[in-house]
Amino acid sequence: MTHNDERVTIYNALNKAALDNGSLMNGMQVKRLQMQEIARRAGSNMRPARVGELMSKSGQKSPSLLEAARLAAGLYLSLEELPDRDTHLFPSERNSVAWRLSGVPQGTRPRACRIALGRLLEGQSQDEIREAIEAVYAAHDQRPLHLDESAVRDMIQGGLNMGLARFEPPPDAAEAVLEERDLASELAASLEHDPHALPLNGSKRRPVVRVVKNLAHASFALDPVAPHLVARIAHEIVAEHLRIHRTVYSIGLAGGMHCLTFVHTAGAESSPFPDDSGDKQITFVPLTLEPFSNQQLPIANSVVGQMVEQSRGLLGSRRVEGLTLQASRKVAGDQVSDGDDELMQRSYRQLHVAIFGCGDLESDGWLELAMRGVKTEGDVLPATDVCLNLLAEDGSSIPLQDGQFVGIGLADIRRLVQRDDRLALLLTSGRAKGRPIVVASRAGCVDTIVCDRAAAEAALEVLARGW
């Protein structure tokens, strides 16, 4: 093989790797690009010296670069890692947050999800990401694709759920690199001194607050990565609570995106929960039975079922149990058997950890769906809900005209807040959640909050306005 033929082989290998990563399209003149630029686009971040080393094969009995590229893709490694596994591969980094994308997944949608996720982490706008996704579908499926923001977010979150990115905080900084510590302290202090907070008979007044960074471009109304980072911090909190309090064994989960993300990412490489050490028995309990006739949003019963299956795979079936509510129409007045109701109410009284979100009437559709077909006393619109307990602006409860939703009540949630060996954990993100965070805190329904920067700043704005 001549030297020129060898260069063609190298160009072809790097071009193939770049195409698999979705960074180059077929129509580009690859040979016109500098070798270092091709390597960068191939996802290898190779130093010039490494490029030269790969090009030079004289006296070496090693695979050709084309074979190496194929092997790297098959093993989900980069070209940089394959020649020398001891060589440090620098992950991508922005705003002090470092991450590494996985190898190339098979299939058009997984590939598009990986591209969308990588571009979001690089700080690209929604339009730039949409163009890249549409180009992938046009090249591989020869069909047009038109995406709104919700569909783009879904692809990015799909990439996260498939484990296509791994966040890599420096060892000495632990999780702090993903968090806004000063903002969290400011919000905790403001919630503690909120003059409108209800007197709640010994409930802890200062909540623990953890705030994760927003990584999405400002063109996104909701940051698709935030629920993933929120869940990661929540895993740490729950794992630590179980470690300190050895008697904890009952965990309640509500429905909604953040609880579902908590479930999907449990046991992932970065997750300390659930911990497979010891022999603690864990029972998962649905906190609500949502009044939705469709399944467009994840309901608590389904979330608990997925958590049970996930945990049994990680811990073994003998250590994990799950309770279930009937999946029929859910506003009290519709029938739930006495036996089931009694069992669930007893489970709520014995609960150790509750994990839930908070509704809003602006963006998520959850609270709007819950309110369909029901009336509150005085036709008062809720500011938020916590496990379908409707709350007014001042944190007081809003009763329904006829009955109540099926699920855990405010008294049982507040009982968790009042005890140091219990945990009421609120997970949420997005600017629309600022007011709900404040209202849930006023109501004494939460002792630990994990949210993103957008939600924390919005909550501080609500508190600054004095209402």
Secondary structure, 3 states (H helix, E strand, C coil): CCHHHHHHHHHHHHHHHHHHCCCCCCCCCHHHCCHHHHHHHCCCCCCHHHHHHHHCCCCCCCCCHHHHHHHHHHCCCCCCCCCCCCCCCCCEEECCEEEEECCCCCCHHHHHHHHHHHHHHCCCCHHHHHHHHHHHHHHHCCCCCCCCHHHHHHHHHHHHHCCCEEECCCCCCHHHHHECHHHHHHHHHHHHCCCCCCCCCCCCCCCEEEEECCCCCCCCCCCCCHHHHHHHHHHHHHHHHHHHCCCCCEEEECCCHHHHHHHHCCCCCCCCCCCCCCCCCEEEEECEECCCCCCCCCCHHHHHHHHHHHHHHHHCHHHEEECCCCCCCCECCCCCCHHHHHHHHHHHHCCCEEEECCCCCCCCCHHHHHHCCCCEHHHCCCCEEECCEEECCCCCECCECCCCEEECCHHHHHHHHCCCCCEEEEECCCHHHHHHHHHHHHCCCCCEEEEEHHHHHHHHHHHHCCC
